[in-house]
Amino acid sequence: EMSDDVKPNVKNEAPGASQQVIQIKVKGPESSDAPIVFKVKPTTKFQKVAEAWGKQKGVDPKQFRFLDPEGKRLHHNADTSTTHWGMTLQELNIEDDDELSVMKEQVGGCRWALGR
């Protein structure tokens, strides 16, 4: 029966699919920070998530590094990078229940001692 092969794809392409809402968590730079949960559409640009996080924390999100669940950096500057804030969650392969992390941006010449 051919239709069995086709089913998984058809589901993704359904017109209503882009309207679904996913839940993602963003874990802050301090270990004491509780993750902030966002309910967003997969078609939402990551910039909206970053800005909403910054607003909740009262900080400028551009001062922080956002990492996807694989630990890959999401740059706020689209020019420099393949993964950036102008992309949608879908394009970044961020899915329901994923947890992203935020790290403080290193400014100037101070390097953290990682105890190596």
C-alpha positions, 0 to 999 in steps of 0.5 A: 500500500503506497499511502503508508510511505507518504503519510509522514511527509503529508503530515508535515505539509498540512496547512495547519502545521505552521500554526502549531505552538511549540514550547521551548525552554531558555536556561539562563547563564547562572546555575540558579536561573530557572529556565524561562518557558516560551510558547511559540510557533515554529515559524517564529524568528529566533530574534523574538525569543531572544528579545522576550528573554531579555525583557523578562530578565531586564537585560540586553540579549545582544550581550549574551550568547544563545546556544541551541540544544546542540550547543551551537551558537545562534548569532544576532548578526546574520552576516557572520554566521549560518545560524542567526537570530533572523532564522525561524525556529524551524530553520534552526531545527529547534523543536517542541520541548528543546532547551536552549542555553544562554551564556554571558558574552565574553567582553574584552581580553579576559578569558575564563579559567576553565581549570585545564 
